[in-house]
Amino acid sequence: MKKLITICLAFTLAFCSVLSVPLQADAYNIPSNMKWWADSRFGMFIHFGAYSEYGHGEWAMNVEKISKKEYQENIAAKFNPTKFNAKTIVNYAKKAGMKYIVITAKHHEGLAMWDTQVESFKDYTGKKIFSLQKYTPFGETGRDILMELKEACEAEGIRFGLYYSIIDWNHSSQEFAPNFTKVASMEARENYIKDMKAQLQELVTKYNPAVFWFDGDWTYNKGKATLSNWWTKADGKDLYNYMKKLSPDIIVNERVCRGFNLGDFECPEQSVPLEALSRPWETCQTMNSAWGYDISREKSYRTTKSMVQELVTVASRDGNYLLNIGPKGDGTMTSGSKKILNGIGSWMEKNSKSIYGTTGNPFSKEPSWGTYTRKGKTVYTHVFKWPKDKKLTVSRYKSKKLKLKKAYLLNTGKKLKYTVEGSKVTIKVPKEAPDKKDTVIVMEYK
């Protein structure tokens, strides 16, 4: 009896896994200014700042309880990324199949990566503006890293974006507090927000970013501001409206103040939602659990295969994938990040049609062997686990108007034989997977 129950259960599960279901509607509507972003599906995140010189990650100042004086004199003052090569970074991004880049203009440490003219953003002495150009030896070069990257992006048809931290561990208005910062007074708070907006105006006016990525907002305060919980939902709304006033088509993430459905898209971090969200979303992910360069994580890179499959899974759930690199203090890319980008690029070179401009899985369930993406009447079947019996059973559209006309391997164009029986399609596949990361089978319906 136990054996019989097991057999029946296995049959039921197998049947349910290929049961045809009605097509799902697109997960959400895309505003016209965001269509390019949604079609892109894949972008590069760059965490780069004085922390890159230290090589202990972007949170080192907080985690290691380094004072402003020590951090600025012993770390930031030595930051000199003369080997930063925007064209090299953009070329790696392009080869990987990335369509946009977002770089940190100012992280929590407070160092402005552009020549800011807003006077209150000074070092701990109050004498020097705390920026790449005014505070570090790199200023002697007269170079503008953000502009170099923007121009390199434009030359290759890649969109340019900026990251900005709402909290500032360096600014005179604030001091360390658990997970956030504490402001000195309500007056200091108001003055800081005013000066922060002045910096944002500088960035939008000078660099005209397509995407603006905020961070450092994690108060979840829907009420009145306090000294230790000083950033609120109302501030988030005001900041979003301010950015749209500066540039109506700019795309702004939810972290103007997360948790309140603000901004243009949600951004889960280092995680993939189990299903499509109710509005546009993008997950940001590291290659080795480090955002800013961390020498201790340089032997801990994930596999290219895992990241290809994660990218595909994100796309199958109607999301975008923002994959991070953390250049070294001299500006060079790590060998680990180059290897990963090259690996993803080799897969994208043959399979990008199954990612760009697609909507998510048209079926209500994901199969155990992989997932699906869709573009119009074409379904891309992504096979992570190759069948041992050379037969792949997939769902089909349950529609009298659509008939399966062709099935073939995307990377080679080789046609595959198949049979249609009721609610399922059985495809005869090669003995070995053509691509062990993810083999894509195209199913064209007409």
DRENSE-667371 format. One record per residue (C-alpha): x, y, z. Coordinates in pm, whole numbers, plus 50000, padded with zeros to 5 digits. Last residue first. Example, Ala and Ser with C-alpha at 12.3 -4.5 7.8 and 13.67 -1.06 7.14 Angstrom:
513674989450714512304955050780
//
This chain:
500965311546576503155297746855506935296046856508625275347125512295284247171514405260647380517005277447599519745256947761520835271948093524235269748260525015235148120524565246747762523975220947488522595197247756523615161547674521375134347533519815157847280516135167547319512825152547209510125176847321506905165947488504175191947483501345191847734497705200647776496235175747533499045157447360501445176847147504495158647017507925173246956510915171946727513605197946776514965222646524518585233646560518855271646576522205268946752521895289547074518095291847066517475254447038514295247846841510535242946866508135252246586504495257346500502735253746834499135263946783497385294446917493725302246855492345272647048494205284447357495695265647648499255275947581501625247447637503335233547944506535213947905507665177747902511335173147815512375139447679516025128947641515635103147925518135120848149516275153948141518525184648170518215205848484518485243448418516195243448114514875277548014511855274947782511415306947586507795311747479507065331047160503605345247100504545379747230507855376547414507815351247695510065338347972509955303248118511455283448407513815255748510513695218148578511155217948861508615236348649507425270948752503725275448811500925298548699502075299448338503095329048128506535331048298507595367148282507665393548014510455396647765512025427647614515545414647657515885380647828515175352047581516685372647300519875373847509520605336947443523635334247218525735363847330524055362147671525775329247755529255341347658528515374247835527685356948161531105340748157532905372648059531165391348339532105364448591535765363848485536025401648493534485402748841537015377448972539965395448815539025426749010538405458648815540965486248840540245519849003543335522249224541155515149528539915482649380536675480649181533515466649342531185450649086527455446449132524725428948933521425447248884518815421948768515415434348652512045418248732509095402348556509255369048742510855350748449513345379348423514435373248784514725335848720516855342148410519225365248599519435339748882520205311948636523005332448482524255341048831524375304948948526125293948629528765321048664529675305648997529785326149317532935344849405534495337549743538215340349681538155378249663536005381049974538795390550219539985417849981536695436150017535945460649735532565477149797529485455549755530705422749900528775389849917530885375449630529115384249304526715408849463523045413349378520525441149327516945430049262514795451649040511075457449054508185471248851504795467649024502655440149175505615417149235506315386249025506805354849232509155340049491510935373249523514675371249445517165381549711520435400549737518515433049792514875437949699514435469449490510935482249427510285504949132509035539749047509295556049389506995551549688505185519749793505555528550163508185503650280511145522350147511755559550183513395575749879514385539449864511625530649618513805536849313513735567349087513505567148706514155601348550511595611948290510485644148464514025656248545514495682448819510785682648901510785644748906513665645449154511805669949378508635648949365510615618549482512285638549759508955652249884507425617649894510435604350082510385633250328506705626150395507575589650458510125600950714513845605950776514755617651128514485586651338517175594951594516425632251620512705626851565510605631351252506845627651271505025597851127505505571250859509005562650979510295531350805513765543450912515775525550643516595554250408520295548550345519795542649972518705561649661519155550149299518595576349030518165562748679518485580548341521205603148477521515638948347525195642248446525645679248523522105690648598521065658348771524195656948985524255693649080520535692749162521165662849385523865682149566521475711149626518845686649744521315673650002521955709550108518255715350182517985681550353521015690350567519595724250665516305708450771518055681950981520415706951142517375727851241515725697051386518835691451595522095671651608520855644451372521225607651459522395583351194521145549051078521755512451158522535519451527523555556051554526585573951416526545611851406524845637251184524625674351100528405677351052528275654150753530675624350758528385595050824525945607650560522425593350539520445598350218522975578650013523135585749640523415561849346523685573748984522585560648645523855559248287522145541347998524295520447763524465528247391528205522047367529385558247328526765569447581528185545947844531735558447786530475594247819528725586548147531745567948282534115596548207531585621048351531415601448676535205598048698535855635448657539585641648602541615672148701544545649348780545395668849096542055659149244543225623149264545315633149565542095632849769540085660749934538965685249666538445663249360537195631649528535025651949761534965661850126535135699550091538105710850298538175733550606535455720450838538035699651023535935667850995535765670950615533295693650441529865688150284528445721150413529835740950117527845726449830530225730349535530515693449458533385682049237532195646249187532635613949381531305630449695532755613050001530005609450262530865575050405527245564750344527825563949968528005593449732528025591749350527805553749366527525540249012524485527048820525035511548476522525502648205522045477047926524155448048050524825420347800528055407747955529985421547658528415455547724529335455348092532915444848017533195472547757531705497548002534315488948264537165491548015535885524447875535585539248224539205532248310540075539148673543845535348695544335569148867542105558549155543845579049428542315573349771545065580850022543245609750193540135587850218541905560950424544265573750694543255610450723539555606650641538885574550828540965584751129539295618651163535785605451099536325578551363536535541951266533965520151440534975488751250531415482451134530665519151070533765529550876533985495050718530505496250564531735498850200533915467650220537285461050384539535471050095540775503750245541145520349903537665508249798536295524550116537255557949958534565551949697533265527449437530225505049441529265498549079525915482948985525585468448636522315462448452520065435148312516325434548230516735459547946513085458747834511935471448175514435500048166513625509947808509925509747893510355531548200509495565448047506375550347887504995537748219504995499548242501815482048354502165452748589502475414748601501565410548236498395389848212498755352948287498055328148013495555301348104496885268848250498285237248096499155209948341502815200448300503845199948665500375188748775500695156148583504125148348727502915156149080499895133649040501955105248897504465107649182501645107249437500095076549276503435058149278504065067249644500565056149743501105022849569504435017549748502835024150086500005000050000
//
